[in-house]
């Protein structure tokens, strides 16, 4: 008290009492992990922040056993501390060894990345801003004092970044970040680089390592950890050490999956996971005819639109798709033009809208999709004109576009045999708006037929940053009722794939979401059906899978 938002400042305030809490501790900004108990269950301390008194209250919550899921969260904090002690530089969420960097291009990076949302033409580097302590300072003086860097252009405007969402700041007012353009550099790959085959090939050599090279690089990292005195001292404080060997376990090769398309069946080629060539030579599993559809194209891209239509005429007969002439509509290159034309021509009979776009402008794509998903729900397909410029790949692209349109109209391309009878598959994930910090959205999808070609979906709006999902009971009940409507019986097994769960949230997820699923099963299945929910948790890198079976 008072509350301090900055995690770094909170850590500095706690470290003023290092002699009391001990050198061996892990602090994540709100939770403190110690290898021993303090004398009292509740301790109050006083720290100073620039002559301001700040009261710290430390209260005992629980004792963690070595197999507690929360331990993983603290191990991750300790591991990040070790990476910093090894002088690895953080870029985004990852750490890199600057000494072993492979340079390809003559451009610079720094260790923080920002998305530029706007330009502030009113201010310049001589503008003053408030520091965390409340004192005002110009950008010129700040960079001179903090980084010993001189800003030379004093009239340049400032870049505005809305910043990224943090869980610790979900209830605080959002303030944009101002950046000096002179001190910023573009990150990532430009479109020109991505189109350069040689550049992407050279990058792949270093980024896509085969198992032997990946193992070699990991051994180098482990050797560095084992020989770094500062790291070893940190680990000894916790009585921890890294194994010198890799974890060994028995693996198994999954049975090769056969893909069924129409009356044909073919292999999935597990080594390459690509069966696109086989799909072109026969009818699809469930074909939808294309009778009433529109094509919107900018004036300058009429040639690309015409080439696409001609290619679609060649590939659709093989798929078994009956395709009538599309209504060709010319538009200008603006969201308003596309939506105005759509308002005038989309009707209840329209099965599909295909939009040719002159570029990859996000606002144009988002505007079209918002209209066709929210204001006038109609299946749609967007394609950038540039992808239609290469004659040698046009037939392949047309095939994939035709397949996507068939799916969006309710058809199916192919199916696989899972080996499970009457099983429903569910996927759950959460989207967090890290830029605008609006409400988080949980997505729920479930299969409603045994071939896994038809799906039910629903969105749940939640508080900003909320990962655990409320409302699963309602979603699952609706999904089960729809399954029953299609199949005339309830599923015998339900497999739920849950993505986006951090190590420290696994137990909370089991406590919060699994009971909702169990409650749904009890309310939907008849009491005399003998149905007993049983679940099994499988923890992956960032996902947890739950299996609930009706016995």
N, C-alpha and C positions, 0 to 999 in steps of 0.2 A: 504494500500500500504506500503511495498510490500505484495504480496499475501501470506497468511498463510493457509496451507492445514489442519493442525490438528484442529478439531472442538473444542477440549478441550482448546487449546491455544487461539483460537479465542474468546471463552467465557471469559477466564481470561483477555484478553485485553479489552473486553467490560466492565467487572466488575470493571476495574480501574476508571470508570466513573459512579459508582453506585449512587453517590450523585446527578448526573445530570439526569440520566434516571429514577431513582427511584427504590426502593426495589422491587416493584411489576412489574415484566416483565417476558416474556418468549422468549428465544432465541434458535433457532434450528441450529445455525451455519451460517445462511445466512439471515434469516428473524427474525425481532424483533417485538414482540407484546406488546403494552403498553395500559393501560386503559385510557390514556390521550394523547393529541397531544403535541408535542414539540413546542417551540416558533416559530421556523423557519421550512419551508418545507424541507430544506436541511441543515444539520449540519455536520461540520468537527471537529473531535477530534483527540488528539495525545496521544498515549500510548507508554509505554516503554517495550521492550522485551530484557532483559539482556543488557541494555545500548543502544539497537538499537531502533531508533524512528520508530514507525508504525502509519500511518495515517488511521483513521477510518472515513468513510463517511456514515451518516445515512440519508436516503431520504424517505420522506413520499410517500407511494404508494396508499393505500386505507384504508377505514374505513369498518370494518366487522360488519355486522348485526348478531344478535344472531343465526339466522337460516342459516347463510352462511356455505356451505360445508367446507370451510377452517377452521372454528372454531373447527371442530372435530380434525383436525391435532394438533392444539394448546392444546385442552383438553387432547389429548393423551400424549403430552409432559409434561403437568402439572401432569397428573396421574402417569407417570413414576417417576417424581420428588417426588411425595407423597410416592410411594412404596420404594424409596431409603431412605426417611426420616423415614420410618418404619423399617429400617435395613433389608429389604428383599434383597437377593443377586441375582444378574443377572447372568444367565447361558444361553448363546445364546441370544434369543430374549425374554425369559421369566424370571419371578422373583419368588424366592422361599423363604420360611421362614425356615431358617437354624435351628431355635430352635425347630421346629416341624417336622424335617426330620425323615423319617422311614428308618432305616438301615436294609439291608438284607445281604450284603456281606462285606467282609473285603477288600475293595479297595477304593481309594481316588479319589476325583474330585476337580478340581479348577474351577474358574468362567469364564475362557476363553477356548474355544475349537478350535483346529486347526486340519487340515487334513495334515498328513505327506506325502509329495510328493517325497522326495528323502533324501539321507544321504550325508552330506559333510564330506568326509574322510580326507580332507586336513587340516581343521581347528579344533580347540579344545577350551575349555573354556578360555585359555590364549590369544586367538586371540582378537584383538581390533576391535571395530566397532564405527561408528560415531553416536553420540546422535543427537537429533533434533536440538540442538544449534550449532552443528558442532564439539564439542570436542570429542576426541577419548578416549575410555575406554575399558578394557577387560571385558569379560562376568563375570569373577570371581569378579572383583571389582564392577561391576554394580549391581549384585545381593546382594553383601555385603552392599553396600551403600543404595540401593533402598528398599530392603526387609529384610535386616539383616539376610541373608541366606548364608551359606558357601557351596561352591561347592567343594566336596572332591576329585573326580576323575578328574585330570587335563589333562588326555590324551584321554578322550572319544571324539568321533566325534560329530558333531552337526546335528540336524534334520532340514530339509528344508521344510517350508510350504509356498506355493505360496500366502497364504492369501486369503481373500474374497473380492469380488468386492463391491465397495461403489459408489453410484451415484455421491458423491462429488469428487471422484477421477477418474472419467472416462476419463479425458484428461491428467492425470499425468502418468509419467513412473512408471512401476510396479516393486517394489523391494521385493524379497522374505524375509520371516521372519526366523531367525535362532533360534533354541530352544536347550536348554541343556537337553539331555535325562534324566539325573539324577533327574531333577525337573519336569518331565512329567509323567503322569499316563494315562493309557488307559481309555477311556470313553465308555459308552454304554454297551450293552450285548454281550457276546461272543457267538459263535455258540453253545458251550456246554450248556450255560445257556438257550438259546432259545429252545433247544431240551428237557430241563428238565421240565416235565409237572408241577411238584410241584412248581418250581420257578415261572413259568409263571402264575400259578393259584394264588399264593400269591400276585404277582404284580398286577394282575387284580383286586383283592379286594380293592386295594388302588387307582388304576388309573381309573377304570371304575365305577364311583359312580352312584347309582340310584338317581332319582330326589330328594328324601327326604334327603339323605346324602349330595348331592351337595348343596341343599338349606341351610342345617345346616352349611356347611363350608363357604358359602358366607355370612351368618349372622355373623359368627365369624370374618370374614374380615371386615365387615361393623362396627361391634362393636369396633374393633381395631382402625379403622379410626376415629370414633366418639369420642374416648377417648384419642387419641394422641394429645397433646397440640400443638406440632410443626406442625402437619398436619392441625389442625383446624385454626391455625394462618395463614398458607399459603392460605387456602381456603377463609378466611375472607378478605384477601388482595384483592381478586377478587370478593368478594361478592357472593361466590358460596358455596353450601352445597350439601351433598349427601342426598337423600331421605332415611328415615329409613325403608321404606317398599319396597318390590319388585314391579316391574311394573306389573299391572294386565290387562289382555285383554281377550276378548272372543275368544276362539279357535273353530276350526271345524274339524271334522273327514272327511278326503277325501274319496270319493267313492272308494270302493275296486276295484282294477284293475284286469280284467280277462286277462289271457295270452293264446294266441292261437298258437298251434303248430300242423301243419298238419290239420287233421280234429278234433282234440281234443281241449278242452278249460279247464283251471283249474285256481284256485285262486293263488294269489301271496303271501298269508300269511303275511300281512303287519306287524304283530307283530315280525316276524323273518326275513322277506325279503329273504326267501330262498325257491326256488321251484325246486332245483336240482333233487330231487327224482322223481318228476313227469315227468321230461324231458327224463328220461331214458326208459320209457315204450312205446314209439311210434315214428313214423317217424318225422323228422324235417320239418320245414316250406318249405325250399327250399334246396334240397339236391344236392351236387356235387359229381360225382363219382371220385374215386381215382384210376386212370389208370396208370399214369407214375409218379413215385415218388421214392426218394432216402432216405436211412437211413445211416447216417455216425456215426460211433461209435469207441472209442478207443479200442485197443486190450483187455485190462483188463475188459472192460464193455460189452463184447459180450453177457454175460448172461442177463444183464439188458435189452439190445436191443431186444434180442429174446423174453423175457417175455413180453415186451411191444407189440411186433408184435402179439403174441398169444392173448393178452388181447384185442387188437384192432379188431382182427378177431371175437371175441365174442360180442363186443358191437356195431360194425358198422351195422350188419344186422337189428337190432332193429331200428336204426336211419333211415334206408332206404338207407344207403350208400353202393354202390358197390365198393369193395376194391380189387384190384389185388395185386399180389406179388410185394413187394418193392425190389429195387436193393440195397443189403446190401454192404456197402463199409467200409473197415477198415482204420483207420487213427491213427497217433500218436498224442500226446496231445499238439499240437502247432497250432497257427493260420496259419502258413505257410503250414502245412500238410493238414488242412481242406480246405484252399483256392486252393491248388494245385489239390486235388481230385475233388473239385467242378468245376474247370476250365476244367478238362478232361471229366466230366460226365454230367454236366448240359447242356441241349439243349433247343430248342424252345418248345419241347413237355413236358418238365418237369413241372408238376403242383405243386409239393410240395417237400421241402427238410426238413427232420427231423434230427436234430443233437442231439445225446446223448453226454452230457458233463461230464467229470469226476469230475469236481468241479465247484464252483460258481465264478471262476476267471473272473473279469470284462473285462480284456484285450482280453481274448479268445472270450467271448460273443460279445464284441464290434467289434472285427475283422471279425467274421463270419457275423454279421448283416450288417456291412459296405459293405462287398463284395456282399451279396445277396440283399441289398437294393439299392446300388449305382452302382457298377460295373457290376453286372449281376442280374437285378431285377427279383426275383423269390420268391413266397410265402415260408416262412420258419417257422419252429417251433423248439425251443430248449428246452431240458429237462435235468435236472441234474440227473445223474445215481442214486444218493442217494435217490431220491424221489420214485424210482421204487423198492426199497429193501423190502418194507413191503407188503407181499402178501394180508393182510386184506384190504388194501386201493388201491391196484393196479387197480381194475376194475373201481373204482371211478375216479382215475387219468386218466386212458385210455379213459374214457367217456369224460372228460373235454378236453383232448388233441384232440380227434376226433372232438369235437364241435368247438374248436378253428381253426383247420385245415379247416373245412368246411366253416367257416366264411372267412378265409383268401383267400380261392379259389373263393369267390364271392357268396357263399350260405348264407342262413339265418336260424337261430335256431328257433325263435318265433317272434311274434309281439304282440303289445298291441293296444287297442282302446283308442285314446287320446280324442275323443269327438269333435275334430276339423277337419273340412273337408278342403282338399286342402291346408294344412298348411306346410310351410317349416320351419325347425328348424336349427338354426345356433349356433355354439360355437366358441368363440374367446379367446385365451389366449396367454401370452408371456413367453418365456423362456429366463432367463438371466444367462450367464455363470459366476458364482460368483468366480470361481477359476482362469481361464485363461483370463477373461475379453475380450473374443472375441465378435463378433457381436451378438446382441440379435436376437431372432427368434420369429416371431409371427405366430401362427398356426390358420388356418381358416378351419372349417369343416361345411358342410351343407348337409341336407337330400335331396335326389333327387327323392324319391318315397313316396307315401302316407303311406306305411307301416313302414317307417323309418328303412328300412333294407339295403338300399344302400346309400352311402355317397360320396360326392366330398370333396377333401382336397387340401390345398395349403399352402405353407410356404412363409413368407415375411421376408427377411433379413433386419435388421435395425441397427442403431448405438448402441454401447454398452450401456446398461442401459435404452434404450428408451422403455417406456411402451405403450404410445399412438401409434396406428397403422396407418401408411400411406399405401395407396394402397388398402384400403377396397373396393373402388368403382370398381376396376378391378376384385377383387375376387368375389364380389356379382354378377356382370354382367355375369361372367363365370358360376357361380352357377345357376343363373336363366336360362341361355341358355340351360344348361344341364338338368335342371328340365323340361323345355319346350320340349326338345328332347324326354325325357322318357314318359311324360304325355300328350303331344300335347296341353297343355295350361299352363298359368302362375299361380303360387300359389295365393290364395286369402288372405293369412295372412303369415307374416314372424315373427317368434319369435327368438330374438337374445339373447343368454346367454353370458355375458362378464365377465370373471373371472380375478382375479389378480389386481383389481383396488383399490388403497388405498383411504381412506376417503378424503384426500386432493386433489385427482385427479378426483373426480366425475364430477365437473362442467367442467373441462378441457376436459374430455372425451365426455360430452354432446356437447361441442362446437366444438370438433375436429372430432369425429367419426360419430356421428349421421348425420351431413350434408353430409358426404360421402355416407351413406346408402340411404338417401333421394335422392341424386343426381343420384344414380344407378337406383332407381325405376323410376325416371322421364325419364331416357334415355332408359330404357328397355320397360316400359309399354306404349302402344299407347296413344297419347294425348287425343283421344276421348273415352278412356276406362272408364273415370270417376274415375280413381284411384287417391286417395288423401292420402299421407303418414300421419299417426297419430302414435305417439309413447307415451308409458307410461313407466316410470322408476320405478323399484323396487330395493331398495338397501338392500342387505343382509350383512352378516359378511364381505365378501371379494369379493362380486360379484354384478354386476348391470345387470338387464335384461331389454331389450328394446323390445317392441312389435310394429311393424309397420304393419298396415293393409291397404289393397287395398280396398277402399270403393266402 
